[in-house]
Structure formats: structure tokens, C-alpha cells
Amino acid sequence: MLGFMRGKAHRRDQTIRGQHVSDLDFSIEQLLFDALREMTPAASIQGDCFFYMGDTERWVVRAIDGRDNFYQQNPYFCISIAYTSSQHVTSAWVFDPLHHRLFEMDDGQVSMNGLPMTASTRHALNGACLDIDCVRPGAQEADWYRLRIATNQGVQFRQRGCCNLSLCDVAAGQSDGYFDPGLKVADFLAGQAIAQAAGATASNAHLRLPWNNPMPCLVAQRHLIDPLMAIWPDLEQAVPL
């Protein structure tokens, strides 16, 4: 699969449900779709290119998370899969193919390449590092104002362009948090489940359908959630895993 990803010229001229996808999205998602259908024939499968309506158990697949990075040959993208039952994530996988990192969560146990990991233990905003991906359309002025408040309190931001992988870095303690003011739940489901299992706290831990509606995603070390939510007061109350 890696050889195919590196060696093939990928068209980016298709749009499905508002998402720009390439032939590689179709190819990887088709492989995953076929494997998951064979493994659990009755379960639903939700991806960017394919959707199968089965029972209440559901696979949520992102064939290429961090598409812009992939197209621009920035080495920060991943494949993510979450398995849900009764709207709760019971298992999740995020694979970073270029750095050979596999993040896993199964029944609350979390690991990277088979080794356990825990979230950051930072207790204050000063010196904290948060990944952030965008500001909300129509609310740029308010979001930039809040980012300046956080920066004045010592928070450092970086924009990396791959939600699920950024959330896994939170799980591994390589960053202190992740914030995006408007993502579809399916876009961060696997990474958030892994980060929470590693000890981070999410502002939207009580996720409910529909998963295609944009909502804020704030996941951080538990001591940082309250001061961050004081900066972004319109976020939902944090609920520990």
C-alpha cells in the first residue's frame, strides 16, 4: 500500500458529500470496506467514499486523514478507523504509515506499537503546546481574539493539518492538547477515543448522532481543560471519559 501511495499520480477532481477525494481515497477505502464487510457483515460502515447501512454497530473510516498534507507531500497524515457500539467507541486505530506508528485503543486500553502511553501531565497553560487546525467560517475575528488571549497566557500553537494524528500525539504526551472549532464527529472520532483512553479530557465527550454535523473538538490534559474552556466559553462542559 505504501508503494502505491508514493508511486501513483492521484487525481483530485472528485467531490463526494462536499469532500474532495482522489483515486487513492477510493482505492484505500475500498480495501478497508471489503475487509470490514467480511469481518463484520452486519455492521454499518461510514467512509468518505462508501456508506453501508447495517445494524447499530458501526465502523467509521478515514482513508486519508490529512489530505492536504498528503497531496503536498508533507509527511503528516494517517489512516483512521473507529468501531462504535450504541454510539460509544469501543475500539480505534490510527496508522501513521510514513513513521510506522500504530496507535490503538481497545476496551479502554491504549498503546502505540504495542507500548502503553499516557497523556501530558502539564498543570498550567504557560508553556503548553496545542495543535489547532482552523478558525470557524464567519467567526474568524472572535476565534483569532481568543487565540491571542491564549497566547498571552503562554500557550504555543502549531498547525499540523491532520486531526486524528494530532490527537494521537496528545495521547502520547507529545503535545498538551488539540483544538478545532468545527469538525464533523466522524473526522476526529478515532483520535479522540485514543486520547481520552490515554488520560486526556474532551469538551464533547458525550458525543451523539448525527455525526456529520460540525462541532468543536477540544481535547487536552485534564488540568488544562477548564482554563481553555474559560477562553472558549461556548464549548460544551467537559465530561471525563
Buried (B, 14 or more C-beta within 10 A) or exposed (E): EEEEBEEEEBEEEEEBEEBBBBBBBBBBBBEBBEEBBEEBEEBBBBBBBBEBEBEEBBBBBBBBBBBEBBBEEBEBBBBBBBBBEEEEBBBBBBBBBBEEBBBBBEEEEBBBEEEEBBBBEBEEBEEBBBBBBBBEEEBEEBBEEBBEEBEEBEBBBEEBBBBBBBBBBBBBBBBBBBBBBBBBBBBBBBBBBBBBBBBBBBBBBEBEEEBEEBBBBBBBBBBBBEBBBEBBEEBBEBBEB
